[in-house]
Amino acid sequence: MISTLVALRLGHAVRGHMVNMVADNKKLRQRAQRILQDLTGCDPDSAVRALEEAGGRVKIAVLMLREGLDVNAAENALILHNGDLRALL
């Protein structure tokens, strides 16, 4: 329970999804795709493309899809907000 609260405080979880992950294998890529579709309402192909462009980083892909940012702008936005995705959404 403590680790869940810490993850929430650090912005690693958004709407019940663990977004502080890098999808670097088939299982995680499938999970990340579902997370992106749920958080952004995008179609499966858009989720796959965003994940590829973001190097599998879910937080970056979410910002790209929801806010229309490119990879560099999404990275900079996360840096400015200490990695807290919820602060940006």
C-alpha positions in Angstrom: 0.0 0.0 0.0 2.8 2.4 0.8 4.5 1.7 -2.6 1.2 2.5 -4.3 0.9 5.8 -2.5 4.5 6.7 -3.3 3.9 5.9 -7.0 0.8 8.1 -7.0 2.6 11.0 -5.3 5.5 10.7 -7.8 3.1 10.7 -10.8 4.0 7.2 -11.8 0.4 6.1 -11.9 -2.5 7.8 -13.7 -6.1 6.7 -13.5 -5.1 3.3 -12.2 -2.4 2.7 -14.8 1.3 2.4 -14.1 2.8 4.8 -16.6 6.3 4.9 -15.4 7.5 2.0 -17.5 9.4 1.4 -20.6 7.7 -1.1 -22.9 10.8 -3.1 -24.0 9.3 -6.6 -24.6 6.2 -8.0 -26.2 4.1 -8.3 -23.0 4.9 -4.7 -21.9 4.3 -3.3 -25.4 0.8 -4.8 -25.4 0.1 -3.5 -21.9 1.5 0.0 -22.8 -0.7 0.0 -26.0 -3.8 -0.7 -23.9 -2.8 2.0 -21.4 -2.3 4.6 -24.2 -5.6 3.7 -25.7 -7.4 4.1 -22.4 -5.7 7.4 -21.4 -5.8 9.1 -24.8 -8.7 7.4 -26.6 -6.5 6.7 -29.6 -6.8 3.8 -32.0 -4.4 0.8 -31.7 -2.2 1.9 -34.7 -1.7 5.4 -33.2 -0.7 3.9 -29.9 1.9 1.6 -31.5 3.4 4.5 -33.5 3.6 6.8 -30.5 5.3 4.1 -28.4 7.8 3.4 -31.2 8.6 7.1 -31.5 8.9 7.4 -27.7 11.2 4.5 -27.4 8.7 2.6 -25.5 8.3 5.3 -22.8 4.7 5.4 -21.8 4.7 8.9 -20.3 6.3 10.4 -23.4 3.8 8.6 -25.7 0.8 9.8 -23.6 2.0 13.4 -23.9 2.6 13.0 -27.6 -0.9 11.7 -28.2 -2.9 13.9 -25.7 -1.0 17.2 -26.0 0.3 16.9 -29.6 4.0 17.2 -28.5 7.0 15.7 -30.2 9.4 13.5 -28.3 11.7 16.3 -27.3 8.9 18.6 -26.1 7.4 15.8 -24.1 10.7 15.0 -22.5 11.2 18.7 -21.6 7.7 19.0 -20.2 8.3 16.0 -17.9 11.6 17.3 -16.7 10.0 20.7 -15.8 7.3 18.8 -13.8 9.7 16.3 -12.2 8.4 13.4 -14.2 4.8 13.9 -12.9 2.6 13.1 -15.8 -0.6 13.9 -13.9 0.5 17.5 -13.5 0.6 17.8 -17.3 -2.7 16.3 -18.0 
